[in-house]
């Protein structure tokens, strides 16, 4: 039995959460003690208590804004395979998957064995290792855009360094990002960002001087005409266009047919570098990421998340002539003590080998196709004006028409989605807690998991 704190939810949200329509039906569902009976058993007492303590020590009680769930988040105690468990012992089928990197599922034995083996040898050296050369060779082999690469610790570091390198190589200052595209939390890209910034309704951040973003230009996704005008007008001082090939942090929002190829043609013609931010799509859509999937080769690529099998890592890479500008071989500075961290690199080698040898993407993408097809049937049967979107093993139900850019995503019913999120969580399914995030499927999700999830969608949409 779940007991909701009425002081933490207003009545309208509570009615929506219970799928009731009026006060009479609400009262009829009250027990004699005044508590609200539900058809499932889940309590979050320990998580609530932990949240109250966390708020006194950590801003907002969380270490990243996207984890801030009203009225409070659950706190994870453990995870294994397709399941995640909270402090109160509740178990959920996980489609958040640490926002993408757990492509094999949680606590995978192959990755765990690689980490344990490396731990016995030490976990931080501050020196080069054979492991990083091995992993670099593997990554470059899958991505035709990458002749050379540099390891970093996060996706934020990867995109920050890629933009610095693009400016250094071209000797130009400006770059274009896509409205709603998310490239980490560094100053130059926090302009109408996706992810937590969108969720909070704060497209910009305090603490960033206006001069820091004066060289940051924006264009709507999927609009090649506006992009063309922007690129041609600024070409003399335009270093790069950086783009998520599939907008993952407000989506998934997919490229319209031909859009990426037209963008590639445009940047080449105007001597502007094209950077694919594949922190989400890299090794998720295919071994060669979105650039393999769509057949478009950029000048530079950023990767992360999945490469480390869930361990901290990031990558930026590109053509040899560009990458040789990085210190110590060139004049563009970049450094980090944890870059090429042995445990992360060892996990990455194990991860990529397993993905390839077991042909994981064939199974994942087929499961994604099935999930989207079944969800589309549910939405149609329920007569909802919602849209099912996605690609490969990424999927989402948008509470509105299919969006093709940031502004269209913002028209979706985010409050309705949040109430739906809570209903799904109570049914044992953990989705990202925002309309502006992608759901992911892992190799650990079983047929039973998928069918239980579809049943939960039928009950809760």
C-alpha angles and dihedrals in degrees: 000000000000120000116201121206104237090201090064099050128052116229097253092052090046093052089049091048091053092042090238124141108206145016093261093059089045092055091046088058094054118104120229089264091055094250122130115245118214132184094245138057119236133132128184100191095126092046091050091051091047090050092053089053093043092054089063092053109027124045107258089357092273138086094225128029095234089066092061103108121177127269087009137318126249114249116229120232100177145340136206131175110326094343135088124192130204133214091267092056097254116146125211135187100242122225094159093068094185086307094303116320099096091080092149092043129255125316094006111192095225093054093041091053091052092051093047092050091052093045089061088058096044133276107232127032109157088221135095117275136199088236094068092050090051093049093044090054091051094049093047089050091060098042118059089193091063121077093152134010143186124218120227133168104251143021089248090059090047096055093039091053094043092055092047089050093048090053092046094049097046096034087226128122112208131077135180124230128183120253106256093014113133120212102166133281104295121125103253095056101042093100113118088337125183127227117047094354091061093044091055093048090240107122090176132035132232114240096049113110114226090241090063092066101033089101093049111100125186136211130179117256117257094017107113093172094061090042090052092051092048095047096046093047093051102030095117091064101021114114102176153343113230118197143164100232086216114026100238103170095058097029144312088282111174130216115253115245110287096005097115093044091050089049090051091051092047095052093047093051091051098043092245123141117242115215120193111205099209098166087124104025097040110109087352101085094031139331087274093042126221092331090062092041094052098029096238122131117203127197094244137017135199121204137177145130101053096043092070095047087239097323120116111275143130136183136201119186144153147140115350095243090055098044094048087069089073118101133290090029093037144018100265107098124221129152143157136172092218095045108124091011106192097232093048092047093046089051090049094053091050091046097051094044091051093047091053101039095047094042088231096171094063091059095039096049092047090052090049091052090051094047093051093046093051093044090051089054091050093050091048094046091051090050092234125159089226129121132221112216137173149102135233105339095344122097143161141174108226114206091226142020120332107280123221098182144015097275092052091050090055089060091066119103102261094172091052089049092051092054088048090050090057092049091051092047090052087051091055100261121118114205125170104281096237139067085228099067137076128246116226134203121212133203087250094064108107129207087256090055091051094048092047089050093051090050089053091051090051091051098043110035 
